[in-house]
Amino acid sequence: MITRADVDQAAARIAGLSRRTPILETDQGTFPGPVWFKCEFMQHTGTFKARGALNRLLASQERGELRPEVGVVVASGGNAGLANAYAAAQLGVPATVFVPDSAPAVKVTKLEVMGANVVQGGSEYAVAYDAAIAYAATTGAVYCHAYDQPEIAAGAGTVGSELLDQLEGVDTVLVAVGGGGLMAGIAAAVEGHAKVVAVEPDNAPTLHAALAAGRPFDVAVSGIAADSLGARRIGEIGFAVAVRTGVESVLVSDDEIVAARSQLWDEYRLVVEHGAAAAFAALHAGAYVPEESERVAVILCGANTDPATL
């Protein structure tokens, strides 16, 4: 469980190392009330995940857990791997990233360019995860979960506290959900100030299913945004914060995500990945309809995508 106090502590810790990303107001008259984009895709490494990685490593360093000879280990061939490689480089410690054989070559190359030691093997993410856990146990490297650790989620939550500083009187925050770290952090950050609407693909409804059942459980995951919103189960932190703060949940289809992503490019020249476009798809497709004059912020959380697909 995390609270606003954890987010504020993370904000102080990562100040000067993370970017304060801008907000952009949408064209007037497009929606019933004013809507802003929080352009977190402009963060270091192209996603919000750099915030959580920095917070996790800096907190570990404060506790004397971050050993300079072994550094950090993570299982991820995607955004979490890139974020931790970046954070490790800023602190001058090594990063070891375990990825499955199916990881895209372009991402593996990018990890290596960032200085990470990439260990590739196994047919799926679970194999990389087990290998990373074993590596942490035998070497003493700090293990960073992609989303379900308090310091990771609190670091991600600085997106929300930063938004409140930038935008007075925001009523609603729309955010895409995979494992739930970003949603949990933002919900904790804006608790008592704004409501959070969690947006998921209808073919990866981890939070939606958990809220209906009253507990997290594994769901089948597929679809166009599965590379970034493909967690099979909502994290324990994400579920607990969602229940505590009353997070609302809506679903969007792959076609709606694709259309929203195209609209962001066509109308605003914003290039985001499909997972980030999911949050805007809730507005664009009408899965979430704001009240007249409701002030809405949409978190555009990542841009690690191929622009040629727009």
C-alpha positions as CSV (number, residue, x, y, z in Angstrom):
1,M,0.0,0.0,0.0
2,I,1.2,3.5,-0.8
3,T,0.0,7.0,0.1
4,R,0.6,10.6,-0.9
5,A,3.4,10.8,1.6
6,D,5.3,8.0,-0.2
7,V,4.8,9.9,-3.5
8,D,6.0,13.2,-2.0
9,Q,9.1,11.4,-0.6
10,A,9.7,10.0,-4.1
11,A,9.4,13.4,-5.7
12,A,12.0,14.9,-3.4
13,R,14.3,11.9,-4.0
14,I,14.2,12.0,-7.8
15,A,14.2,15.8,-8.2
16,G,16.7,16.9,-10.8
17,L,17.0,13.4,-12.3
18,S,13.5,13.0,-13.8
19,R,11.9,15.5,-16.3
20,R,9.0,17.7,-15.4
21,T,6.9,16.8,-18.4
22,P,4.5,19.4,-19.9
23,I,0.7,19.4,-20.2
24,L,-1.1,20.3,-23.4
25,E,-4.7,21.5,-23.6
26,T,-6.9,20.0,-26.3
27,D,-8.8,22.1,-28.7
28,Q,-11.8,23.8,-27.2
29,G,-15.2,22.3,-28.0
30,T,-13.9,18.8,-28.7
31,F,-15.2,17.5,-25.4
32,P,-17.9,18.6,-22.9
33,G,-15.3,20.3,-20.8
34,P,-11.6,21.1,-20.8
35,V,-9.2,18.2,-21.4
36,W,-5.4,18.2,-21.0
37,F,-2.8,15.7,-22.0
38,K,0.0,15.0,-19.5
39,C,2.9,14.4,-21.9
40,E,4.8,11.8,-19.9
41,F,5.9,10.1,-23.1
42,M,8.6,12.9,-23.1
43,Q,10.1,11.4,-19.9
44,H,13.6,9.9,-20.0
45,T,13.6,6.6,-21.9
46,G,10.2,7.5,-23.4
47,T,8.0,6.4,-20.5
48,F,7.0,7.1,-16.9
49,K,8.9,4.1,-15.7
50,A,12.1,6.1,-15.3
51,R,10.6,7.8,-12.3
52,G,10.0,4.5,-10.4
53,A,13.3,3.1,-11.3
54,L,15.1,6.1,-10.0
55,N,13.2,6.1,-6.8
56,R,13.8,2.4,-6.2
57,L,17.5,2.6,-6.8
58,L,18.0,5.9,-4.8
59,A,16.0,4.5,-1.9
60,S,18.1,1.3,-2.0
61,Q,21.2,3.4,-2.1
62,E,20.1,5.3,1.0
63,R,19.6,2.0,2.9
64,G,23.0,0.7,1.8
65,E,21.5,-2.1,-0.3
66,L,22.8,-0.9,-3.7
67,R,26.1,-2.5,-4.2
68,P,28.2,-0.7,-6.8
69,E,29.8,-3.9,-8.1
70,V,26.5,-5.7,-8.9
71,G,23.9,-2.9,-9.1
72,V,20.4,-3.7,-10.2
73,V,18.6,-6.6,-12.0
74,V,15.3,-6.6,-13.8
75,A,13.3,-9.0,-16.0
76,S,12.0,-7.0,-19.0
77,G,12.7,-6.6,-22.6
78,G,10.7,-3.4,-22.7
79,N,10.1,-0.2,-20.9
80,A,11.0,-1.4,-17.4
81,G,14.3,-2.7,-18.7
82,L,15.1,0.6,-20.4
83,A,14.1,2.6,-17.3
84,N,16.3,0.6,-15.0
85,A,19.2,0.7,-17.4
86,Y,18.9,4.5,-17.4
87,A,18.6,4.8,-13.7
88,A,21.6,2.6,-13.1
89,A,23.6,4.7,-15.5
90,Q,22.7,7.8,-13.6
91,L,23.9,6.3,-10.4
92,G,27.0,4.8,-11.9
93,V,26.1,1.1,-11.1
94,P,25.7,-1.8,-13.5
95,A,22.3,-3.0,-14.7
96,T,21.6,-6.6,-15.7
97,V,18.4,-7.2,-17.7
98,F,17.0,-10.7,-18.3
99,V,14.8,-10.9,-21.5
100,P,13.2,-13.8,-23.2
101,D,14.3,-15.0,-26.7
102,S,11.2,-13.4,-28.1
103,A,12.3,-9.8,-27.0
104,P,12.5,-7.5,-30.1
105,A,16.0,-7.1,-31.4
106,V,15.7,-3.3,-31.5
107,K,14.9,-3.2,-27.8
108,V,17.8,-5.6,-26.9
109,T,20.1,-3.4,-28.9
110,K,18.9,-0.2,-27.2
111,L,19.4,-1.8,-23.8
112,E,23.0,-2.7,-24.7
113,V,23.6,0.8,-26.1
114,M,22.5,2.1,-22.7
115,G,25.2,0.0,-21.0
116,A,23.0,-2.8,-19.7
117,N,24.2,-6.4,-19.5
118,V,21.5,-8.2,-21.4
119,V,21.0,-11.9,-20.7
120,Q,18.6,-13.5,-23.2
121,G,17.0,-16.9,-22.9
122,G,13.7,-18.8,-22.5
123,S,10.5,-18.7,-24.5
124,E,8.5,-16.4,-22.3
125,Y,8.7,-13.6,-19.7
126,A,8.3,-16.0,-16.8
127,V,11.6,-17.6,-17.5
128,A,13.4,-14.3,-17.5
129,Y,11.6,-13.4,-14.3
130,D,12.8,-16.5,-12.5
131,A,16.3,-16.0,-13.8
132,A,16.3,-12.4,-12.5
133,I,15.1,-13.4,-9.1
134,A,17.8,-16.1,-8.9
135,Y,20.4,-13.6,-10.0
136,A,19.4,-11.2,-7.2
137,A,19.5,-13.9,-4.6
138,T,23.0,-15.1,-5.6
139,T,24.6,-11.7,-6.3
140,G,22.9,-9.3,-4.0
141,A,21.8,-7.1,-6.9
142,V,18.8,-4.9,-6.1
143,Y,15.7,-6.4,-7.8
144,C,13.3,-4.0,-9.5
145,H,9.8,-5.3,-10.3
146,A,8.2,-3.7,-13.3
147,Y,5.3,-2.4,-11.3
148,D,4.5,-4.1,-8.0
149,Q,6.9,-2.6,-5.5
150,P,6.1,0.3,-3.2
151,E,9.0,2.5,-4.4
152,I,8.3,1.7,-8.0
153,A,4.7,2.7,-7.7
154,A,5.4,5.8,-5.6
155,G,7.9,7.0,-8.1
156,A,5.4,6.6,-10.9
157,G,2.9,8.5,-8.7
158,T,5.0,11.6,-9.1
159,V,3.3,12.0,-12.5
160,G,0.2,12.7,-10.5
161,S,1.6,15.1,-7.9
162,E,3.3,17.0,-10.7
163,L,0.0,17.2,-12.6
164,L,-1.7,18.7,-9.6
165,D,1.1,21.4,-9.4
166,Q,0.6,22.2,-13.1
167,L,-3.2,22.1,-13.4
168,E,-5.4,23.7,-10.8
169,G,-8.8,22.1,-10.1
170,V,-8.5,18.9,-12.1
171,D,-11.5,16.7,-11.5
172,T,-10.6,13.4,-13.3
173,V,-7.4,11.7,-14.3
174,L,-7.6,9.0,-17.1
175,V,-4.7,6.5,-17.0
176,A,-4.0,3.2,-18.8
177,V,-3.5,0.1,-16.7
178,G,-1.3,-2.9,-17.2
179,G,0.2,-4.2,-13.9
180,G,-1.2,-1.1,-12.1
181,G,1.9,0.6,-10.8
182,L,1.2,3.9,-12.5
183,M,-2.4,3.9,-11.7
184,A,-1.7,3.1,-8.0
185,G,0.9,5.9,-7.8
186,I,-1.4,8.5,-9.4
187,A,-4.4,7.4,-7.4
188,A,-2.4,7.9,-4.2
189,A,-1.0,11.2,-5.4
190,V,-4.4,12.7,-6.2
191,E,-6.4,11.1,-3.4
192,G,-8.8,13.7,-2.0
193,H,-8.3,16.0,-5.0
194,A,-9.4,14.1,-8.1
195,K,-10.9,10.8,-9.2
196,V,-9.0,8.3,-11.3
197,V,-10.4,6.4,-14.2
198,A,-8.4,3.3,-15.1
199,V,-8.5,2.3,-18.8
200,E,-7.7,-1.2,-20.0
201,P,-8.0,-3.0,-23.3
202,D,-11.0,-5.4,-23.3
203,N,-8.6,-8.2,-24.1
204,A,-6.3,-7.5,-21.1
205,P,-8.8,-6.6,-18.3
206,T,-6.6,-7.3,-15.2
207,L,-8.0,-4.6,-12.9
208,H,-11.5,-4.7,-14.3
209,A,-11.7,-8.4,-13.6
210,A,-10.1,-8.1,-10.2
211,L,-12.6,-5.4,-9.1
212,A,-15.5,-7.5,-10.2
213,A,-14.2,-10.6,-8.4
214,G,-13.0,-8.8,-5.3
215,R,-9.4,-10.1,-5.7
216,P,-6.6,-10.2,-8.3
217,F,-6.3,-13.2,-10.5
218,D,-4.7,-14.2,-13.7
219,V,-6.6,-13.3,-16.9
220,A,-5.9,-14.1,-20.6
221,V,-4.0,-11.3,-22.2
222,S,-3.7,-10.5,-25.9
223,G,-4.1,-7.6,-28.3
224,I,-2.3,-4.6,-29.8
225,A,-1.3,-3.0,-26.5
226,A,-0.1,-6.3,-24.8
227,D,3.6,-5.2,-25.2
228,S,3.1,-2.6,-22.5
229,L,-0.3,-3.4,-20.9
230,G,0.2,-7.2,-21.0
231,A,0.4,-8.1,-17.3
232,R,-1.7,-11.2,-16.6
233,R,-2.6,-10.1,-13.1
234,I,-3.1,-6.7,-11.5
235,G,-0.4,-6.0,-8.9
236,E,-1.3,-6.3,-5.2
237,I,-0.4,-2.6,-4.7
238,G,-2.5,-1.5,-7.7
239,F,-5.5,-3.5,-6.5
240,A,-5.3,-2.3,-2.9
241,V,-4.9,1.4,-3.9
242,A,-7.7,1.1,-6.5
243,V,-10.1,-0.3,-3.9
244,R,-9.1,2.3,-1.2
245,T,-9.4,5.3,-3.5
246,G,-12.5,4.2,-5.5
247,V,-10.8,4.0,-8.9
248,E,-13.3,3.6,-11.7
249,S,-12.6,1.0,-14.5
250,V,-13.5,1.2,-18.2
251,L,-12.6,-1.0,-21.1
252,V,-11.7,-0.1,-24.7
253,S,-11.2,-2.2,-27.8
254,D,-8.1,-2.6,-30.0
255,D,-9.8,-0.8,-32.8
256,E,-10.6,2.1,-30.4
257,I,-7.0,2.2,-29.2
258,V,-5.7,2.4,-32.8
259,A,-8.2,5.1,-33.7
260,A,-7.2,7.2,-30.6
261,R,-3.5,6.8,-31.4
262,S,-4.1,8.0,-35.0
263,Q,-6.2,10.9,-33.7
264,L,-3.3,12.0,-31.4
265,W,-1.0,12.1,-34.4
266,D,-3.5,13.6,-36.8
267,E,-4.7,16.4,-34.6
268,Y,-1.9,17.1,-32.2
269,R,1.2,15.5,-33.8
270,L,1.8,13.4,-30.7
271,V,3.5,10.0,-31.2
272,V,2.6,7.5,-28.5
273,E,2.6,3.8,-28.1
274,H,-0.7,1.8,-28.1
275,G,-0.7,1.4,-24.4
276,A,-0.5,5.2,-23.9
277,A,-3.3,5.7,-26.4
278,A,-5.6,3.5,-24.5
279,A,-6.2,6.3,-21.9
280,F,-7.2,8.7,-24.6
281,A,-9.3,6.0,-26.3
282,A,-11.7,6.1,-23.3
283,L,-12.6,9.7,-24.2
284,H,-12.3,9.4,-27.9
285,A,-14.6,6.3,-28.1
286,G,-17.0,7.4,-25.4
287,A,-16.1,4.7,-22.9
288,Y,-15.8,7.5,-20.4
289,V,-18.1,10.6,-20.9
290,P,-17.2,13.5,-18.7
291,E,-19.8,15.9,-17.4
292,E,-20.2,19.4,-18.8
293,S,-17.3,21.5,-17.5
294,E,-15.5,18.5,-15.9
295,R,-11.8,19.1,-16.0
296,V,-10.1,16.0,-17.3
297,A,-6.4,15.1,-17.6
298,V,-5.3,12.2,-19.8
299,I,-1.9,10.6,-19.0
300,L,0.0,9.8,-22.2
301,C,2.5,7.6,-20.5
302,G,4.8,6.2,-23.2
303,A,6.2,6.7,-26.7
304,N,8.3,3.6,-27.4
305,T,6.7,2.8,-30.7
306,D,7.3,2.7,-34.4
307,P,6.1,5.9,-36.0
308,A,5.8,4.1,-39.3
309,T,2.7,2.4,-38.0
310,L,0.8,5.6,-37.7
